[in-house]
Each structure stands twice: as structure tokens, then as C-alpha cells.
Amino acid sequence: MAPSWRLGAPFLLLALGVLHYGHCEVSAMTRTSNTVKEKVKDEGIMSHERVKRGWVWNQFFVVEEYTGTEPLYVGKIHSDSDEGDGSIKYTISGEGAGTIFIIDEITGDIHATERLDREEKTYYTLRAQARDRLTDRPLEPESEFIIKVQDINDSEPKFLEGPYIGSVAELSPIGTSVMKVTASDADDPTYGSSARVVYSVLEGEKFFTVDNQTGVILTAVADLDRETQDRYELVVKATDMAGQMGGLSGSTTVTIVITDVNDNPPRFPQKMYQFSVSEGAAVGTPVGRVMATDADMGENTDMSYLIKDEEGGELFRVTTDADTQEAIITIRKPLDFESKRTHNVVVEAVNKHVDPRFVDLGSFRDQTIVRVSVSDTDEPPIFRPPEGAVMEVQEDARLGALVGIVTAVDPDMENAPVRYSIDRGTDQEKIFNIDAVTGAITLGKILDRETAGWHNITVTAVEADNPSQASQTSVSIRILDVNDNPPELATPYEASICEDAKPGQLIHTISVVDRDEPQSGHRFYFTLAPEAANNRHFTLWDVKDNTAGIRTQRTGFNRQEQNVYLLPILVVDSGPPALSSTGTLTIHVCGCDTEGAIQSCNATAYVMSAALSPGALIALLVCMLILIVLVLLILTLKRHRKGQRMSEDEEDMRDNVIKYNDEGGGEQDTQAYDMSALRSLYDFPEVKSSESGPDLRSLPQWIQSRVNGDGGAADFSVFKGYIRKKVEQADADLSVPPYDSFQTYAFEGTSSPALSLSSIHTLSTTSEQDFSYLSDWGPRFRQLAGFYSLGHPEEDGS
């Protein structure tokens, strides 16, 4: 039979167990033992095989909050191998071993030396060991056991989240949930009723109740009014032991805020407000502010304002100030003191957010009367009509013709006279004038509708006794059209036909432009001009829609015979009066392809390819370039030769002049001089020979008289004046060489009987000389002798 051990626990309810090394089985109210064969090996001790017996102890409990002076007995551990001779030593280890819990090494009794609190620690885990006192060899394997702290009702319920603040809407029905409060009890909820809590209301139970099991706070009345009282203070109590006698309790404060609902309509403090405003106040000027009050709060006080009467709504406007919820009354239309001096405006305030649950409480709106008094001010003249005038005048109206009349009146009671003027910034050309007293607008210049069809001017009206009071209006003047411009053919004025055109073929449609704009619209009539009435080639067809068509009336045209036809067309408008003009349509005869597309309209041209190949274009460009180079070379050669000839002539001329001063071999010596240069000098600019003799208009007057046979003595003073004038001209002209045509004769020589023939020498002498001997010098000096002889030169041929 297995060994057993005696129970050492002081309580009747025990939990017995059988423990083995590495294995544990627990059963209620049972005692067993097992025999296990194992090899136990210890330090310094030889291993041997034996039958190990299990050891049993109670599941221990200890009451919390023990207040005695002696250690509190917890229980006893005992091994079956203990024979009571003190050879076995019991030890414990683990939580609180040696401090909170102590053990008697011989008896195995366990005591608690400190006051325990289950709310701080509910159980302790320890390990028990039985050893041989002499060898300290383990006699039993170390095993674990638990000491539980027995609960007592020593903790009152606590509201850990308090104090509480909740809210509920005003006028909520009875039983409306407000919030939930929860109390916690630190006692063991599984042992007795120490942790069972019930709730109750200590203060405020008139308005609120609490569910004793759940802690939910409910409304007890239905007439909670925020406007009367907006918060309530409650005291809620929690009691453990399910509320039985001896239970512990705790309390907390609950603040319940009553939230607002829109249950109050807006109300105006006064039934009438009075304001004053000047009649000259501009549109949008504030007249005054009124405000309705609302006992609610938040968005429930948001309201809008309306003007209820029709008259007030026309003259005034009301808006709501979003910040202050005031009604701002402003002017909507200009006020007139002379028309009405007092206005009564009905203003209504309406809640924006109406709760449908409370519509049966009454109308959520209120009204008041705003009386506005208008004060008089000096106002500028007012035009009739105020929006401006539109006038019309014929463009052929004469100067000073009446265009129209503008009217302005003084709206004040005095009705001061008004003076008118035109703002010349809008009529810089002074086309119109205005009578300062009557406002009659007349023409200052002739009009032309085709230049400007409308004129917009600004008329200013001022009070005669107070020019600072001024107003302006715009006057639009429309110029009515008069038929003063003839119609004209619209471009283009050219048309083309193919040589193979058929009779009756439409080749062109002509239209007309007319600068006039008759009110009834344009109507033009087309016909051929009288000079083309018998035209055999073309006919004109009036389409009756202000256009006309040109048709052919013969078969085929030959552009080699005639490639251009001129067709005069007469156009007449509908007037009145009817005006006409004649336009010429140029018709070109062209060569066309088989599809009627025009190829060429030149008289000598034949059908050519519409496009050239790149090679042909290059060849054409090269030929043109060669021709240009040849022309440039020819021109360069001509200029070079001309310059060379001119230089040779000048050199020859100067050489002859230099050599002519030497005494030569006489007139017959042609080897020393180039006589052609001398001959060329005979052609004077002033005297040119012709078939009928010299030009007498270029000769001196005394020579002209001798040639004409007038007779009389020679007048050398005229000759001297003529020579002097030519010399002075030569001296004054800096662009010519320093010698003239007379110097080429230079000086004949010291032994010449004619002495010097220089014009300068002739000019310097004062004596009358006889040049008759020049006739004896031969044919070469005949012309010179004719200039200086008193009679006619001989008419000998040469």
C-alpha cells in the first residue's frame, strides 16, 4: 500500500495533489502515491537505484489584511519519508520566501510574517524542497506550490474617470440617456459580493436618475430649458456588496450641460426705429442698423432680414451683418425730397435654422417698422429723359438747321433756370451748336453721312445761379442718308473669255457698290452705255438682284485679230434723285485648253507648256547671263574709247596753244600745226553758222545792224561791252580752264602788221581801230574780218 501523509491545512476545503518529478496531476479531495524508479545522481554521492515516494501538501490560503501580532499560520508541508526523528530539513524558495513567508525546517509549518493585500498581489508562487539534514541530499524533487491571498471587502468602489461632464439637449423627453458613469471595486469579483456595485443619485434626483446596475444617467423631466438653467450638478454614489448593509461606497460629481435647440424666435426690442438721410446720398449709402435678439445661442441665433412692403423694397435694400447679426438698411434707388419726404419700411427677421420639432411653438419671425426721413439738398439739373437722347438729321441739312432739343430741369423747390453747353471734347470739330437757354442743337458745319454716320456728343446742364450743380447727358445724332453718291462697278473690272466661247455663254457677273444707304435698300439698274448699244459681241443681262451678267452673242473669238474688248456699262440707282455712272469692263480673249481652263491671253502667244523642265530653265538663265555680260563689255569699251579720244583732243588742243605762240612759217605751212584744231575753234557757242549765214541773234548789235543794212557808223562801245561781259564770265567761273575761246588766237608775233588780236588787248584799248586789213588775209580769216569790218563781208565761196 502506498504511503500517505496527514493534512496540515487549517481549512476544510482543500485541494490535494500528487506531484512527481517533471509531472503533476491535480484532483480534488484525492490522495494517491506513485512509485517511480529512477536513477538519482547527486554531487559527491554514489548513484544507486531506489523506489522514490511522492510527497503531498495542501493548496494554501491566507487571509488578507491580518492585523494580529503573531505570524499567521498558513499551512504545513510534509514528506511521507519523514519519520519524525528530525532527519529531514524542509526549505522553501520563491516569491516572499524568507521575508513574507517562513518555514519551520523540522515540522514544515509555514507562517506569514507580513500583512497581505489581495488588491496588490493575489497569489504567491513558491518551491518546496525536502533534504537530508546531515548530507543535505535532496530526498524529494523540488516542487512548486501556490499561496493564494483570501479576499475580504476592504476596498470601496471608485469612479476612476470622474468627475464627469455630460450634456443633453433642452426639452428632451423623459428617459433620454445623458451619459454613463462607471465605478471600479478592487475586491475579488469571483469571491462573494465584495465587488458587486450598485448606483444611486444623491443630489439632483429631481431632474435626473441613474440605472442602478449600468450607471447610465437618464433625464427625469421633459421641460429642461437652457434659457432657464443651462447646467446641473449631480452626485452619484456606487455601493458594493450589492447595496447590502455593511457595503462600502464611493461617490462622484457629474456636471450635465443643457445644450441649446432653436426653440425661441427672434424678437425686435423696439417696434419702430427712425433714421434720417439726405436726398443726395448715393445708391448703397447705409441708412441705419437694427437688430433682433434671440434667446438661443450658436447657429440657432442666425437670422436673415427681409423688407416686406413693396414700396420700401423698391427704394431700400437690407442685408445681414454676418458678425453682429444686424440688419443694414441701404439706399437702393436715389431718394427725392420733393416727391416724398418720409418712408416707412417694414423689416422682418427670420431664423435661418428652424427645428421642425418646435414649429408648434409659434412663428419663428418678427417684424419692426423703420421710418426714414429724407432731408432736402441742392441737386443738379435732371435731363428728360435721363438716359440720353437720340436725334436724326438729313445729311444735306443746311447750316443752322435744327437737329433737336434737350431738356433739363432743376428738381429742387426753387426750380432754378438751367443753362446748356456742349462738351467740346466730344465735338472737337464744332459740328454742332447748342442754345444755352433753350437747349436747341443746330448744325455748325455741313454733314456727310459717308464720312460719319453717327455723332455722339455730351451736353452739360448747370444751374444758372450755381454752376457747381451740373449734370451731363449723352446725345446720339444719326445722319440720315441722302442719295448723293452714284453707284460704281465693284472690282474686278476685268474678265476673260476663251476663243471658242459659245453664244449666250455667261462670262462675268458684275456687281455695284454705292456709298449711300437708302432706308428702303439699294436697287440698281444695268444697261450698256449708248456708245455700246449696237455691240455685236456681248450682251448685258440684268439679273434683278443688283447684279448683272455679261453674255457672249457670237461664236468664237480670234485673239490674233483682237485680244481685248472694252465694254462700257451704265449703272443707275433707285434715287431719289437717281444717279448713274459708267464703268468699263475689260474683256480679254484667251487661249484655253479642252476643259476651258485659260492658258494664255497674249495676242502673239501660242499654247505653251505650263511648266519648263529644270534643264530648260538653267539653259535660259545661262543665255540671259551671257547677254548681260556682252552688253556690259560693249558699254565698257565705248566708255574707254570715248575717254581716250577726249584726252587726246585736250592734249592736242593744249599743245597747239603752246606752239601757236612761236613764229611759224606762215599760213601755208601745214607741217608745224594741226590746223584741224584751229578749225574746230571757229564753232563758238554764241555764233553758229548755218546755210543762211551766222545766227544774227548771237552777234553784237552793231554787227546785226550792219548785216541788216541799216548803215551808219560802227558803235564800238557795244562791242566792248560784249567782250567785257564774256571775259568777266570766264574769270568768275572757277570750273573752266584758265583760257577761253578768244585766247586760242593768242599773239601773232612781234612783226605781224595786225599786232595782237587778243580780246583782252582789245578791251584795254580806248582808240578806234580799223580792221579792214583782215579782208586781205585770205579765206581763213574771212569770218573774223566779217565781225570787225564796217560793211558786209564778201560773199565769196570757199
Secondary structure by P-SEA (a helix, b strand, c coil): cbbbbbbcccccccccccccccbbbbbccccbbbbbbbbbbcccbbbbbbbbbbbbbcbbbbbcccccccccccbbbbbccccccccbbbbbbccccccccccccccbbbbbcbbbbccccccccbbbbbbcccccccccccbbbbbbbbbcccccccccccccccccccccccccccbbbbbbbccccccccccbbbbbbccccccccccccccbbbbcccccccccccbbbbbbbbbcccccccccbbbbbbbbbbbbcccccccccccbbbbbbbcccccccccbbbbbbbcccccccccccccccaaaaacbbbbbcccccbbbbbbccccccccccbbbbbbbbbbcccccccccccccbbbbbbbbbbbbcccccccccccbbbbbbbcccccccccbbbbbbcccccccbbbbbccccccccccccccccccbbbbcbbbbcccccbbbbbbbbbbcccccbbbbbbbbbbbbbcccbbbbbccccbbbbccccccccccbbbbbbbcccccccbbbbbbcccccccccccccccccccbbbbbbcccccccccccbbbbbbbbbcccccbbbbbbbbbbbbbbbcccccccccccccccccccccaaaaaaaaaaaaaaaaaaaaaaaaaaaaaaaaaaaaaaaaaaaaaacccccccccccccccaaaaaaacccccccccccccccccccaaaaaaaacccccccaaaaaaaaaaaaaaaaaccccccccccccccccccccccccccaaaaaaccbbbbccccccccccaaaaaaaccccccccccc
